[in-house]
Amino acid sequence: MKIAVLGLGIIGSAWAKNLMADGHEVRCWNRTPKEFPNFYKSIQEAIEGAEAIFIIVADPPAVAGVLDQIEGKLGRGQLVLQSSTISARWTREFAGRVVKTGAEFLEAPFTGSKLAAEARKTVYYLGGEEALIAKARPILEPIASAIFHIGPLGSASSLKLAMNLNIAGVGQALSESLELCRKAGISDEIYFAALSKNAARSGMSDLKEPKLRKKDYSPQFSLKHMAKDLRLSLETAEELGVELTQTRNLKVKIYDKGLEAGWGNDDFIGLIRLMEEG
């Protein structure tokens, strides 16, 4: 198929390479030009004739900026897969803009970091009509480990934000328990050996163990993006009348401090440095 990938961050770059390897004709675009196969400086040229268009950018304003540029070029026969992590409210607004052009819109957030994207183990949460999901499956299945149809538009974005609340909370608990042991003179080797036999062991602890041991905070999931997701979660909770006390404290007392420290582009697990410095 002819596919456009708009946004060549950590995930978009991995998906684009895998889609190319699958034999698709892939055109790539990024707000900041970069050296990348089949890169187009013009976003309008990148989407011309594309049957599927992935949008994988940072936040709602970035998605709006993409649509501002491509709306006039969208039309029938094109399927927009919106994979940026945004909220249900923004999803419905952007879907309305796309559908007015005659193109189709599929809500397609995902879970899985850089390693999962490269290894074709992305898990997709899809919101929208079953017919559109069937149309997208031939593209998504080869680069995914699972595909879930969550429900109508907006439901997939809400689930994605909920999953990220879990990730942020588990990551913070992991960091705090590790730092407690370090201060008590317990080695990382003993800590992680004990954790491996404990009910608290998780996919998160397995993924972040090497980074915590080496103090390697290169991004798999950047702090700035997780902070954005916490903010969107709080906005969504307010709309739904739900109080997320722990999330609010995590965002204001920890994530905002990490951003102020200049760590926005680092992996969110690097927030452990706030305790080390304290």
C-alpha positions in Angstrom: 0.0 0.0 0.0 0.9 3.7 -0.2 1.5 4.9 3.3 2.5 8.2 4.8 4.1 8.4 8.2 3.8 11.9 9.7 6.1 12.2 12.7 9.5 10.5 12.9 10.1 10.4 16.6 11.2 7.2 18.4 8.1 5.3 17.5 7.3 6.8 14.1 10.8 6.0 12.8 10.6 2.4 13.9 7.2 1.9 12.3 8.3 3.5 9.1 11.3 1.3 8.7 9.2 -1.9 9.4 6.5 -0.8 7.0 9.1 -0.3 4.3 10.5 -3.7 5.1 7.0 -5.1 4.6 7.0 -3.8 1.0 4.8 -0.8 1.4 5.5 2.4 -0.5 6.2 4.7 2.5 6.6 8.4 2.4 7.9 10.1 5.6 7.6 13.6 7.0 8.7 15.3 10.2 8.2 18.9 11.4 12.0 19.1 11.8 13.7 17.8 8.6 15.9 14.8 9.2 18.0 12.3 7.3 15.6 9.4 6.8 14.6 7.1 3.9 11.9 8.5 1.6 11.8 11.7 3.6 9.6 14.5 2.1 10.1 18.1 3.1 6.5 18.9 2.0 3.8 17.2 4.1 1.3 17.7 1.3 3.5 15.8 -1.1 4.0 13.1 1.5 0.3 12.3 1.8 -0.5 12.7 -1.9 -2.1 9.4 -3.1 -1.5 7.8 0.3 -4.1 5.1 1.2 -3.1 5.2 4.9 -1.8 8.1 6.8 -0.2 7.7 10.3 -0.1 10.7 12.5 2.4 10.1 15.4 3.3 13.4 17.0 3.6 14.8 20.5 0.3 16.3 21.6 -3.1 17.8 20.6 -1.6 21.1 19.3 0.9 19.1 17.2 -1.9 16.9 15.7 -3.9 20.1 15.0 -0.9 21.6 13.3 -0.6 18.5 11.0 -4.3 18.7 10.1 -4.0 22.4 9.4 -1.5 21.5 6.7 -3.1 18.4 5.2 -6.8 19.0 5.5 -7.1 20.6 2.1 -5.4 17.6 0.5 -7.4 14.8 2.2 -10.2 13.0 0.4 -12.0 9.8 -0.3 -10.0 6.6 -0.3 -7.6 7.8 2.5 -7.6 6.4 6.0 -6.0 8.6 8.7 -4.7 6.6 11.7 -4.3 8.9 14.6 -1.7 7.3 16.9 -0.6 10.3 19.0 -1.5 10.0 22.6 -4.3 12.5 23.1 -7.6 12.6 25.0 -11.1 11.5 23.9 -12.3 15.1 23.5 -9.4 15.9 21.1 -9.9 12.6 19.3 -13.6 13.4 18.5 -12.7 16.9 17.4 -9.9 15.7 15.0 -12.1 12.9 13.7 -14.8 15.5 12.7 -12.2 17.5 10.8 -11.0 14.5 8.9 -14.4 13.1 8.0 -15.5 16.4 6.6 -12.9 16.1 3.9 -14.3 12.7 2.8 -11.4 10.8 4.3 -11.8 8.2 7.1 -10.5 8.4 10.6 -9.4 5.6 12.9 -8.3 6.2 16.5 -5.1 4.1 16.9 -3.1 4.9 20.1 -0.8 2.2 21.2 1.4 0.8 24.0 5.0 -0.2 23.7 8.2 1.7 23.8 11.1 2.0 21.4 12.2 -1.7 21.8 8.6 -3.0 21.2 8.2 -0.8 18.1 11.4 -2.0 16.6 10.6 -5.6 17.4 7.1 -5.4 15.9 5.5 -5.9 19.3 3.4 -2.7 19.4 0.0 -3.2 21.0 -2.7 -1.1 19.3 -5.9 0.2 21.0 -8.4 1.0 18.2 -11.5 3.2 18.5 -14.0 3.4 15.7 -16.0 1.4 13.2 -15.3 -2.3 12.8 -15.1 -1.8 9.0 -12.2 0.7 9.3 -10.4 -1.6 11.7 -10.7 -4.4 9.1 -9.2 -2.1 6.5 -6.3 -1.2 8.8 -5.5 -4.8 10.0 -3.3 -5.7 6.9 -1.0 -2.8 7.8 -1.0 -3.1 11.5 -0.9 -6.8 12.2 2.7 -7.3 10.8 4.1 -4.6 13.2 1.9 -5.5 16.2 1.8 -8.2 18.9 -1.9 -7.5 19.6 -4.7 -5.3 18.3 -7.7 -4.5 20.5 -10.9 -2.9 19.4 -11.8 -0.8 22.4 -15.1 0.7 21.3 -16.4 4.0 19.8 -14.2 7.0 19.1 -12.6 8.3 22.2 -12.6 5.0 24.1 -9.1 4.0 22.9 -7.6 7.3 23.9 -9.1 7.0 27.4 -7.8 3.5 27.8 -4.3 4.6 26.6 -4.2 7.4 29.2 -5.3 4.9 31.9 -2.6 2.5 30.9 0.0 5.3 31.1 -1.2 6.2 34.6 -0.3 2.6 35.6 3.2 2.9 33.9 4.0 6.2 35.7 2.8 4.9 39.0 4.7 1.7 38.8 7.8 3.5 37.6 7.8 5.8 40.5 7.2 3.1 43.1 10.1 1.1 41.5 12.4 4.1 41.7 11.5 4.9 45.3 11.9 1.3 46.5 15.3 1.0 44.7 16.5 4.3 46.2 15.5 3.2 49.7 17.6 0.0 49.3 20.5 2.0 47.9 20.5 4.3 50.9 20.3 1.3 53.1 23.5 -0.1 51.5 21.8 -2.9 49.6 23.3 -3.5 46.1 21.3 -3.2 42.9 22.2 -6.9 42.2 20.6 -8.0 45.4 17.6 -5.7 45.0 16.7 -6.9 41.5 17.4 -10.5 42.4 14.9 -10.2 45.3 12.4 -8.4 43.1 12.5 -11.1 40.5 11.0 -13.5 43.1 8.5 -11.0 44.4 4.9 -10.5 43.4 5.8 -6.8 42.6 8.0 -7.9 39.7 6.5 -6.5 36.4 7.1 -5.9 32.8 8.1 -2.3 33.8 10.7 -3.5 36.3 12.2 -5.9 33.7 12.3 -3.2 31.1 13.8 -0.5 33.4 16.2 -2.7 35.4 19.1 -2.3 32.9 18.6 1.5 32.7 18.4 1.9 36.5 21.5 -0.2 37.0 23.6 1.7 34.5 21.9 5.1 35.2 21.2 5.2 31.5 18.3 7.7 31.0 18.3 7.8 27.2 14.7 7.8 26.1 12.5 4.8 25.6 9.5 6.9 26.7 10.4 10.5 27.4 9.6 12.4 30.6 8.0 15.3 28.7 5.6 12.9 26.9 4.6 11.1 30.1 4.0 14.5 31.8 1.8 15.5 28.9 -0.2 12.2 29.3 -0.6 12.8 33.0 -2.0 16.3 32.2 -4.4 14.9 29.7 -5.5 12.2 32.1 -6.3 14.9 34.7 -8.2 16.9 32.2 -10.2 13.8 31.2 -10.9 12.9 34.8 -12.2 16.4 35.4 -14.6 16.0 32.5 -15.8 12.7 33.9 -16.0 13.8 37.5 -13.3 11.5 38.7 -10.6 12.6 41.2 -7.1 11.2 40.5 -5.3 12.2 43.7 -2.2 10.2 43.2 -1.8 11.2 39.5 -2.2 14.9 40.5 0.5 14.6 43.1 2.8 12.7 40.7 2.4 15.3 38.0 2.8 18.4 40.2 5.3 17.2 42.8 7.6 15.0 40.7 7.1 15.3 36.9 7.0 19.1 36.9 10.2 19.1 38.9 11.8 16.8 36.4 10.8 19.2 33.6 12.2 22.1 35.5 15.5 20.3 35.9 15.8 20.0 32.1 15.2 16.3 31.8 12.2 16.5 29.5 13.9 14.5 26.7 15.3 11.8 29.0 13.5 8.6 29.9 10.9 9.1 32.6 12.6 6.6 34.8 15.4 9.2 35.1 13.2 11.0 37.7 15.0 8.8 40.3 17.6 11.5 40.2 15.3 13.7 42.2 15.7 11.3 45.1 19.4 10.9 44.5 20.0 14.6 44.6 17.7 15.0 47.6 
